[in-house]
């Protein structure tokens, strides 16, 4: 039974607890995409996305419903030069200001917030612009939480507990130097601890996770007492919420192309009704906040001046894939192979972040395509190690749970029987790999040093740093190539019979 006092009169309410409504607005995996872009998936190629459209969409909901909160599920950083521009003595500070202008109530820590190193991260999350949350990130230098575990927000009489969480296996997706200063505790245990701490103080508990939708489903089954998971990391467009173990799970895709809108009714500490949808951030549909537009224009003009130069012409679309060889992956690896005169070249698929349409290619397209500070390295492997690499890649492709490498100079072919690989063949420049031979390769430090076991299955020897940033190398190589450029459309990791 709950008791309220109104104008000196005590009201006793038993079973007839009031039903309240709340609208949860959410984004995730913005990755620096602060301005609108042509929607390649639409026949009219309309301008979609960016903080301007977001501000207009937020205002349109807030004007109709005062009981709203806006949450972001992390990976604000890495994807556009704005992430590296110094504002308020912080690289990426402009993005913090934009979230502040859009009145973001809380944001979860994402893996790409670690990209610029520990000292940057500490300054980035200490801002007073937005509320960073992570219940399972410990700063080893202080043996304390990097940022608050949760925030309690009140709207229309509803007390909402928002708990920030990041994937447990953070070390598997960031560079080793970026994670060394921090300890990531188990996401489910950390979530439950925070839930238990705030359960009595709240009417609704939201886990704001950077964890991926499949892992969020597992999390929903591993904890009790939470109502909603607002997620990120897997870039999943959930047009309709997923309902798992009595937990509502939502996610809004990526790159600020959609705003997630989840309407819920709450009664007696439980969600009694919910409806979720994704609203495409069509620039023509929403009246943007002028302050947001002006602020974005300031940085887009600066970026256009520095990165607007056309350096090449794509004769056909350059497209990427995480699960198989791609035209863009082939092109990038071919350029590395040609330039460094090695036996083979490798790039992780997850490091390639943008497709390129046929037509003019700008410097900006390349730095958005390859936004990470990855440096070119050469290395040596034995033929036996190449077979280990091939087995790792085959397993990754069959499972579909791990990205494969893009490659040049190597062809890996195999058969599978009930998803068990057999007859794995490795060709190096058309010749069967010799297990006793030594081969030279070229790749990037992230693959060879930070995540070698994940991608190769071994730690390579005789690595040599070139000091060349991958994006810089590709810009120069594309500029020098014959135009227009047509990438090779061929599979280099080949599942026979498929």
C-alpha positions as CSV (number, residue, x, y, z in Angstrom):
1,X,0.0,0.0,0.0
2,X,1.3,3.5,-0.9
3,X,0.4,6.8,0.7
4,X,0.4,10.3,-0.9
5,X,-0.2,13.7,0.8
6,X,-2.0,16.3,-1.3
7,X,-2.9,19.8,0.0
8,X,-2.8,18.5,3.6
9,X,-5.2,15.6,2.9
10,X,-3.9,12.1,3.3
11,X,-4.9,9.8,0.5
12,X,-4.6,6.1,1.0
13,X,-4.4,4.1,-2.2
14,X,-4.5,0.4,-2.2
15,X,-5.0,-1.8,-5.2
16,X,-6.0,1.1,-7.4
17,X,-2.5,2.3,-7.9
18,X,-2.3,5.0,-10.6
19,X,-1.1,4.2,-14.1
20,X,1.6,6.5,-15.4
21,X,3.1,6.8,-18.9
22,X,6.6,7.4,-20.0
23,X,8.3,7.8,-23.4
24,X,11.9,6.7,-23.7
25,X,13.8,8.2,-26.6
26,X,17.0,6.4,-27.5
27,X,20.0,6.3,-29.9
28,X,23.2,4.3,-30.0
29,X,26.4,4.0,-31.9
30,X,26.5,7.5,-33.3
31,X,30.2,7.2,-34.2
32,X,30.6,10.9,-34.9
33,X,27.9,11.1,-37.6
34,X,26.9,14.5,-36.6
35,X,25.5,15.8,-39.9
36,X,22.9,14.3,-42.3
37,X,23.9,12.1,-45.2
38,X,22.4,10.8,-48.4
39,X,20.2,7.8,-47.7
40,X,21.6,5.2,-50.2
41,X,18.8,2.8,-49.2
42,X,16.1,5.2,-50.4
43,X,15.1,5.7,-54.0
44,X,15.0,9.5,-53.5
45,X,18.4,9.6,-51.8
46,X,16.9,11.9,-49.2
47,X,19.1,13.6,-46.5
48,X,18.8,11.6,-43.3
49,X,20.3,11.8,-39.8
50,X,22.5,14.1,-37.9
51,X,22.0,16.1,-34.7
52,X,19.9,18.7,-36.5
53,X,17.3,16.2,-37.4
54,X,17.6,14.5,-34.0
55,X,16.9,17.8,-32.2
56,X,13.8,18.4,-34.3
57,X,12.5,14.8,-33.7
58,X,13.2,15.1,-30.0
59,X,11.3,18.4,-29.8
60,X,8.3,17.0,-31.7
61,X,7.9,14.2,-29.1
62,X,8.6,16.4,-26.1
63,X,6.1,19.0,-27.3
64,X,3.4,16.4,-27.3
65,X,4.6,14.5,-24.2
66,X,6.3,16.1,-21.2
67,X,7.1,12.7,-19.6
68,X,10.1,11.8,-21.8
69,X,13.7,10.8,-21.2
70,X,16.5,10.6,-23.9
71,X,19.2,8.0,-23.5
72,X,22.1,7.0,-25.7
73,X,23.7,3.5,-25.5
74,X,27.3,4.5,-26.3
75,X,30.0,4.6,-29.0
76,X,29.6,8.3,-29.5
77,X,33.2,8.3,-30.7
78,X,35.2,7.3,-33.8
79,X,33.9,7.6,-37.3
80,X,34.3,11.2,-38.4
81,X,37.1,13.8,-38.0
82,X,34.9,15.7,-35.5
83,X,35.9,13.0,-33.0
84,X,39.5,14.1,-33.1
85,X,38.9,17.9,-33.1
86,X,39.8,19.6,-29.8
87,X,36.9,21.5,-28.2
88,X,37.0,22.6,-24.6
89,X,40.4,21.0,-24.3
90,X,38.9,17.6,-25.2
91,X,39.1,15.7,-28.5
92,X,35.5,15.0,-29.4
93,X,34.2,17.7,-27.1
94,X,31.9,19.0,-29.8
95,X,29.9,15.8,-29.6
96,X,29.5,16.2,-25.9
97,X,28.2,19.7,-26.5
98,X,25.7,18.4,-29.1
99,X,24.3,15.8,-26.7
100,X,24.0,18.5,-24.2
101,X,22.0,20.7,-26.6
102,X,19.8,17.7,-27.3
103,X,19.2,17.3,-23.5
104,X,20.5,13.8,-23.3
105,X,19.7,12.4,-19.8
106,X,22.3,9.7,-19.7
107,X,24.8,7.8,-22.0
108,X,26.4,4.5,-21.5
109,X,30.2,4.0,-22.0
110,X,30.9,2.3,-25.3
111,X,34.1,0.4,-26.5
112,X,35.0,3.2,-28.9
113,X,35.1,5.7,-26.1
114,X,38.5,4.0,-25.3
115,X,40.0,4.6,-28.8
116,X,42.0,7.7,-27.9
117,X,43.6,6.2,-24.8
118,X,43.1,6.1,-21.1
119,X,43.9,9.8,-20.4
120,X,41.5,11.0,-23.0
121,X,38.8,8.7,-21.7
122,X,39.2,10.0,-18.1
123,X,38.7,13.6,-19.3
124,X,36.0,12.7,-21.7
125,X,33.7,11.0,-19.1
126,X,34.4,13.7,-16.4
127,X,32.5,16.3,-18.4
128,X,29.6,18.1,-17.0
129,X,27.9,18.2,-20.4
130,X,26.4,14.7,-20.2
131,X,25.9,11.9,-17.6
132,X,28.2,9.0,-18.4
133,X,27.2,5.7,-16.8
134,X,29.0,2.4,-16.4
135,X,28.4,0.0,-13.5
136,X,31.2,-2.4,-14.5
137,X,34.2,-0.2,-15.4
138,X,36.9,0.2,-12.8
139,X,39.8,2.6,-13.1
140,X,42.8,0.7,-11.8
141,X,44.7,3.9,-11.1
142,X,42.2,4.8,-8.4
143,X,40.6,1.4,-7.8
144,X,37.2,3.1,-8.1
145,X,34.5,3.4,-10.7
146,X,35.4,5.3,-13.8
147,X,32.0,7.0,-13.8
148,X,28.7,6.6,-11.9
149,X,26.9,3.2,-12.1
150,X,23.4,4.7,-12.4
151,X,21.2,7.8,-12.4
152,X,17.7,8.1,-11.0
153,X,15.5,10.4,-13.1
154,X,11.9,11.5,-12.2
155,X,9.3,12.2,-14.8
156,X,5.6,12.7,-14.1
157,X,5.9,11.1,-10.7
158,X,7.8,8.0,-12.2
159,X,11.2,7.3,-10.7
160,X,13.4,5.8,-13.4
161,X,16.6,4.1,-12.5
162,X,19.1,4.0,-15.4
163,X,22.1,1.7,-15.1
164,X,25.0,1.9,-17.5
165,X,26.8,-1.3,-18.6
166,X,29.5,-2.3,-21.1
167,X,30.2,-5.7,-22.6
168,X,32.3,-8.0,-20.3
169,X,34.7,-8.9,-23.1
170,X,35.8,-5.4,-23.8
171,X,39.4,-6.6,-24.2
172,X,38.3,-8.6,-27.3
173,X,37.2,-5.5,-29.2
174,X,39.7,-2.7,-28.2
175,X,43.4,-2.3,-28.5
176,X,45.4,-3.6,-25.5
177,X,47.0,-0.2,-24.6
178,X,43.5,1.3,-24.4
179,X,42.2,-1.3,-21.9
180,X,45.2,-1.9,-19.7
181,X,44.3,0.8,-17.2
182,X,40.8,-0.6,-16.6
183,X,39.1,-3.6,-15.2
184,X,35.7,-4.7,-16.7
185,X,33.6,-6.7,-14.3
186,X,31.0,-9.2,-15.2
187,X,28.0,-7.4,-16.8
188,X,25.3,-9.6,-15.3
189,X,26.7,-9.5,-11.7
190,X,27.3,-5.8,-11.9
191,X,23.8,-5.2,-13.3
192,X,22.2,-7.2,-10.5
193,X,24.2,-5.4,-7.8
194,X,23.0,-2.0,-9.1
195,X,19.5,-3.2,-9.6
196,X,19.4,-4.4,-6.0
197,X,20.7,-1.1,-4.8
198,X,18.1,1.1,-6.5
199,X,15.1,-1.2,-6.7
200,X,13.4,0.2,-3.6
201,X,14.0,3.8,-4.8
202,X,12.5,3.4,-8.3
203,X,9.4,2.5,-10.2
204,X,11.1,1.5,-13.4
205,X,14.7,0.1,-14.0
206,X,16.4,0.5,-17.4
207,X,19.7,-1.2,-18.2
208,X,21.5,1.1,-20.7
209,X,23.9,-1.3,-22.3
210,X,26.7,-1.3,-24.8
211,X,26.6,-5.1,-25.2
212,X,24.9,-6.2,-28.5
213,X,21.4,-7.5,-28.9
214,X,22.2,-11.2,-28.6
215,X,24.1,-10.6,-25.4
216,X,21.3,-8.4,-24.2
217,X,19.0,-11.3,-24.6
218,X,21.3,-13.4,-22.4
219,X,21.5,-10.6,-19.9
220,X,17.7,-10.4,-19.7
221,X,17.7,-14.0,-18.6
222,X,20.6,-13.6,-16.1
223,X,19.2,-10.8,-14.0
224,X,15.9,-10.1,-12.2
225,X,14.3,-6.8,-11.3
226,X,14.9,-4.8,-14.5
227,X,12.2,-3.8,-16.9
228,X,13.9,-2.5,-20.1
229,X,17.2,-2.8,-21.9
230,X,18.1,0.1,-24.1
231,X,21.1,-1.4,-26.1
232,X,23.9,-0.7,-28.5
233,X,27.1,-2.1,-29.9
234,X,25.6,-4.5,-32.5
235,X,24.1,-1.7,-34.7
236,X,20.8,-3.6,-34.8
237,X,17.7,-1.9,-36.1
238,X,14.9,-3.3,-33.9
239,X,11.8,-1.9,-35.6
240,X,9.8,-3.7,-32.9
241,X,11.0,-4.3,-29.4
242,X,12.2,-7.8,-28.4
243,X,10.5,-9.3,-25.3
244,X,12.9,-11.7,-23.5
245,X,12.3,-13.1,-20.0
246,X,9.8,-10.3,-19.3
247,X,12.3,-7.6,-20.3
248,X,11.7,-5.2,-23.2
249,X,14.8,-4.9,-25.4
250,X,15.3,-2.0,-27.9
251,X,18.1,-0.7,-30.1
252,X,18.0,2.0,-32.8
253,X,20.6,0.9,-35.4
254,X,23.6,3.2,-35.8
255,X,25.1,6.4,-37.2
256,X,22.2,8.6,-36.0
257,X,19.8,7.6,-38.8
258,X,16.9,6.7,-36.5
259,X,15.5,7.7,-33.2
260,X,14.0,4.9,-31.1
261,X,10.7,5.7,-29.4
262,X,9.4,3.4,-26.7
263,X,6.1,4.3,-25.0
264,X,5.3,2.4,-21.7
265,X,2.6,2.5,-19.1
266,X,3.8,1.7,-15.5
267,X,1.6,0.6,-12.7
268,X,2.7,-0.8,-9.3
269,X,6.4,-0.9,-10.4
270,X,5.7,-2.9,-13.5
271,X,5.3,-2.1,-17.2
272,X,1.7,-2.9,-18.1
273,X,1.8,-1.8,-21.7
274,X,4.5,-1.0,-24.3
275,X,4.9,0.0,-27.9
276,X,8.2,0.7,-29.7
277,X,9.2,2.0,-33.1
278,X,12.1,3.5,-35.0
279,X,11.6,7.0,-36.5
280,X,13.8,7.7,-39.5
281,X,15.5,11.1,-39.0
282,X,14.5,12.5,-42.3
283,X,15.8,16.1,-42.5
284,X,12.8,17.3,-44.4
285,X,10.4,16.0,-41.8
286,X,11.7,17.7,-38.6
287,X,12.3,21.4,-37.7
288,X,15.8,21.4,-36.4
289,X,16.9,23.5,-33.4
290,X,18.8,26.5,-34.9
291,X,21.5,26.4,-32.2
292,X,22.2,22.8,-33.1
293,X,22.2,23.5,-36.8
294,X,24.6,26.4,-36.4
295,X,27.0,24.4,-34.2
296,X,27.1,21.5,-36.6
297,X,27.7,23.9,-39.6
298,X,30.7,25.3,-37.8
299,X,32.4,21.9,-37.8
300,X,31.2,20.6,-41.1
301,X,32.6,23.7,-42.8
302,X,36.0,23.1,-41.2
303,X,36.0,19.4,-42.1
304,X,35.0,20.2,-45.7
305,X,37.9,22.6,-46.0
306,X,40.4,19.9,-44.8
307,X,38.9,16.7,-46.2
308,X,36.6,17.8,-49.1
309,X,39.3,17.2,-51.9
310,X,38.3,14.6,-54.4
311,X,41.2,12.1,-54.7
312,X,39.7,9.3,-56.9
313,X,36.7,8.0,-58.8
314,X,34.9,4.8,-57.9
315,X,33.9,3.1,-61.2
316,X,31.5,0.8,-59.2
317,X,30.3,0.7,-55.6
318,X,33.0,-0.2,-53.0
319,X,31.1,-2.4,-50.5
320,X,32.2,-4.1,-47.3
321,X,31.2,-7.3,-45.5
322,X,32.0,-8.7,-42.1
323,X,31.4,-12.3,-43.0
324,X,33.0,-12.8,-46.4
325,X,35.4,-11.2,-48.9
326,X,34.1,-7.9,-50.2
327,X,34.9,-5.6,-53.1
328,X,36.1,-2.9,-50.7
329,X,38.1,-5.3,-48.6
330,X,39.7,-6.7,-51.8
331,X,40.6,-3.2,-53.0
332,X,42.2,-2.1,-49.7
333,X,44.2,-5.3,-49.4
334,X,45.3,-5.2,-53.0
335,X,46.6,-1.6,-52.5
336,X,48.6,-2.7,-49.5
337,X,50.0,-5.7,-51.3
338,X,51.0,-3.6,-54.3
339,X,52.7,-1.0,-52.2
340,X,54.6,-3.2,-49.8
341,X,55.5,-6.0,-52.2
342,X,54.7,-8.7,-49.6
343,X,53.3,-12.2,-50.2
344,X,49.9,-11.3,-48.8
345,X,47.9,-8.6,-47.0
346,X,45.2,-8.7,-44.3
347,X,42.8,-6.1,-42.8
348,X,40.1,-6.8,-40.2
349,X,36.6,-6.3,-41.6
350,X,35.5,-4.4,-38.6
351,X,38.0,-1.7,-39.2
352,X,36.3,-0.8,-42.5
353,X,33.4,1.5,-41.5
354,X,31.9,2.9,-44.7
355,X,30.8,1.8,-48.2
356,X,31.5,4.2,-51.1
357,X,29.1,4.7,-53.9
358,X,30.2,5.0,-57.5
359,X,31.5,8.4,-58.4
360,X,33.8,11.0,-56.8
361,X,35.7,9.8,-53.7
362,X,36.9,12.5,-51.2
363,X,39.5,12.3,-48.5
364,X,36.6,12.4,-46.1
365,X,35.2,9.2,-47.5
366,X,38.5,7.5,-46.7
367,X,38.9,8.8,-43.1
368,X,35.3,7.8,-42.4
369,X,35.9,4.4,-44.0
370,X,39.1,3.9,-42.0
371,X,38.6,6.1,-38.9
372,X,40.9,4.2,-36.5
373,X,44.5,5.1,-35.7
374,X,45.8,1.9,-37.2
375,X,49.3,1.8,-38.5
376,X,50.7,-0.4,-41.2
377,X,53.1,-3.2,-40.1
378,X,54.9,-5.9,-42.0
379,X,55.6,-9.4,-40.5
380,X,56.8,-12.9,-41.2
381,X,55.0,-16.2,-40.8
382,X,55.8,-19.8,-41.5
383,X,53.7,-21.9,-43.9
384,X,52.5,-23.8,-40.8
385,X,51.3,-20.6,-39.2
386,X,49.4,-19.7,-42.4
387,X,47.5,-23.0,-42.1
388,X,46.6,-22.0,-38.5
389,X,45.4,-18.6,-39.8
390,X,43.3,-20.4,-42.4
391,X,41.7,-22.7,-39.9
392,X,40.9,-19.6,-37.7
393,X,39.3,-17.8,-40.6
394,X,37.3,-20.8,-41.7
395,X,36.0,-21.3,-38.2
396,X,35.0,-17.6,-38.0
397,X,33.1,-17.8,-41.3
398,X,31.3,-21.0,-40.4
399,X,30.2,-19.8,-37.0
400,X,29.1,-16.4,-38.3
401,X,29.8,-15.0,-34.8
402,X,33.2,-13.4,-35.6
403,X,34.3,-11.2,-38.4
404,X,36.6,-12.6,-41.1
405,X,39.7,-11.0,-42.4
406,X,39.8,-9.3,-45.8
407,X,42.8,-10.5,-47.7
408,X,45.0,-10.3,-50.8
409,X,47.6,-12.7,-52.1
410,X,45.9,-15.5,-50.2
411,X,43.1,-17.7,-51.2
412,X,41.5,-20.1,-48.6
413,X,39.1,-22.7,-49.9
414,X,37.3,-25.3,-47.8
415,X,34.3,-27.6,-47.6
416,X,32.1,-28.2,-44.6
417,X,30.0,-31.0,-43.4
418,X,27.4,-30.0,-40.8
419,X,29.5,-26.9,-40.2
420,X,32.6,-29.0,-39.6
421,X,35.4,-27.8,-42.0
422,X,37.3,-30.2,-44.2
423,X,39.7,-30.1,-47.1
424,X,41.1,-26.7,-46.2
425,X,43.4,-25.5,-49.0
426,X,45.6,-22.4,-48.8
427,X,47.1,-20.8,-51.9
428,X,49.7,-18.0,-51.7
429,X,49.7,-16.1,-55.0
430,X,48.2,-19.2,-56.7
431,X,50.6,-21.7,-55.2
432,X,49.8,-24.2,-52.5
433,X,51.2,-23.0,-49.2
434,X,54.4,-24.8,-48.1
435,X,54.4,-25.5,-44.4
436,X,58.2,-25.3,-44.2
437,X,58.4,-22.0,-46.1
438,X,58.5,-18.4,-44.7
439,X,56.1,-15.7,-46.0
440,X,56.0,-12.0,-45.6
441,X,52.7,-10.2,-44.9
442,X,51.4,-6.7,-44.4
443,X,48.6,-5.7,-42.1
444,X,47.9,-3.3,-39.2
445,X,49.0,-3.1,-35.6
446,X,45.5,-3.8,-34.3
447,X,45.4,-7.2,-36.1
448,X,49.0,-8.2,-35.4
449,X,49.5,-6.9,-31.9
450,X,46.2,-6.2,-30.1
451,X,44.0,-9.0,-31.4
452,X,46.4,-11.5,-33.0
453,X,44.9,-14.6,-31.3
454,X,41.4,-13.5,-32.3
455,X,42.2,-13.1,-36.0
456,X,45.3,-15.2,-36.7
457,X,45.3,-17.9,-34.0
458,X,49.0,-17.0,-33.1
459,X,51.2,-14.1,-32.3
460,X,53.3,-13.2,-35.3
461,X,57.1,-12.8,-35.1
462,X,59.4,-10.4,-36.8
463,X,56.8,-7.5,-37.0
464,X,58.2,-4.3,-38.4
465,X,56.5,-0.9,-37.8
466,X,56.3,1.4,-40.8
467,X,55.0,4.5,-39.0
468,X,52.4,4.9,-41.7
469,X,48.7,5.4,-40.8
470,X,46.5,3.1,-42.9
471,X,44.1,5.8,-43.9
472,X,47.0,8.1,-45.1
473,X,48.5,5.2,-47.1
474,X,45.1,4.4,-48.8
475,X,44.5,8.1,-49.7
476,X,47.9,8.3,-51.3
477,X,47.5,5.0,-53.1
478,X,44.1,5.9,-54.5
479,X,45.3,9.2,-55.6
480,X,48.1,7.6,-57.6
481,X,45.9,4.8,-59.1
482,X,44.5,4.8,-62.6
483,X,41.0,6.2,-62.7
484,X,38.2,5.1,-62.4
485,X,38.9,2.4,-59.9
486,X,37.1,-0.9,-60.1
487,X,37.7,-3.3,-57.2
488,X,38.0,-7.0,-57.9
489,X,34.7,-8.8,-57.2
490,X,35.9,-12.2,-56.1
491,X,35.8,-14.4,-53.1
492,X,39.1,-15.1,-51.3
493,X,37.7,-17.0,-48.4
494,X,35.7,-19.7,-50.3
495,X,33.2,-22.1,-48.9
496,X,32.9,-24.7,-51.7
497,X,29.4,-25.8,-52.6
498,X,27.9,-22.5,-51.3
